[in-house]
Amino acid sequence: MKKLLNLLFENYTLSEEEAYQIMVDISESKYSDIEIASFLTVFNMRNITLPELNGYRRALLDLCHQVNMPNQGLDIVGTGGDGKDTFNISTLSAFVIAGAGEKVIKQGNYGASSVSGSSNMLENFGYEFSNNETKLNREYDEIGITFLHAPLFHPALKKVAPLRKSLGVKTFFNLMGPLVNPVQPTHQNLGTFDVKTARLYHYVMQNSDNKFSISTALDGYDEISLTSPTKVYTNEGEFLIQSQDFGFETIKAEEISGGISIEDNAKIFLSVLKNESSKARKNVVLANSALGLKTINPTKDLKECVAIAEESLSSGKAFEIFKKLTNR
């Protein structure tokens, strides 16, 4: 690792095969925490290259715990690491989409640089993480949504989880998470914290068979925020989406901020699912849900997808899905 670090500090970039092998070595605990922390720091000082991203991704998918289940469904997930400390928007959107009758296969993790990742939130509500095929398939078939806690499927992610939490800043592992769902669902709604990363994702996803949408708010959110225009990349091309395209007004950042604790965020989470939240919080969830629904049904326009999401939320269907998954 010392030789490699010296090369990287001189702006050396890794080939796809070199990146692949490093990820394998990390998963096999061949490096110390200090070596890994130094390695991660490199990619906070320069952008990751496409060969590096492809190598890391391929290694994580090759090494992951394989799950025998249908891949017909949607994953909706953001990179995190945007520093915006919002509430759990994409996780809520997953329940809204499932409440609309679509299959959701969501992967998530604990927050590394934020108060509450999707795993923190679901664990708070009593959901038991598992990589057991029987449990996951039952949830998929009977409830319409299942959740894959990333460390149970990716040995490298499990290895670096405590280190990432200690560092408390985004790392390139934030970039990897949305790309390495073990099931590789047929539809993926991915959020990134900047346009450069969104473009990298676009290059990666263009070489897959999946239908996808990749979103990045121009003011730095890793999802549709309604606080600014959002750049979206899909199988059909790239677009700029405004709040008005959903039928909503532009909102202020403070209107969608999360709480300072998991408990605070849990209260916000439940208020949205119960259709009792502020208008801004509800609308930002509806907007992200709508893009997910449009990813599955590209012939529908965004306002039509908003109406479908609104019905899922106002009818209580999304909340019922949540209660079934968490046994509440």
Buried (B, 14 or more C-beta within 10 A) or exposed (E): BEEBBEBBEEEEBBEBEBBBBBBBBBBEEEBEEEBBBBBBBBBEEEBBBBBBBBBBBBBBBEBBEEBEBEBBBBBBBBBBBBEBBBBBBBBBBBBBBBBBEBBBBBBBBBBBBBBBBBBBBBBBBEBEBBBEEEEBBEBBEEBBBBBBBBBBBBBBBBBBBEBBEEBEEBBBBBBBBBBBBBBBBBBBBBBBBBBEBBBBBBEBBEEEEBBBBBBBBBEBBBBBBBBBBBBBBBBEEEBEBEBEBBBBEEBEBEBBBBBEEBEBBBEBBBBBBEBEBBEBBBBBBBBBBBBBBBBBBBEBEBEBBBBBBBBBBEEBBBBBBBBBBBEE
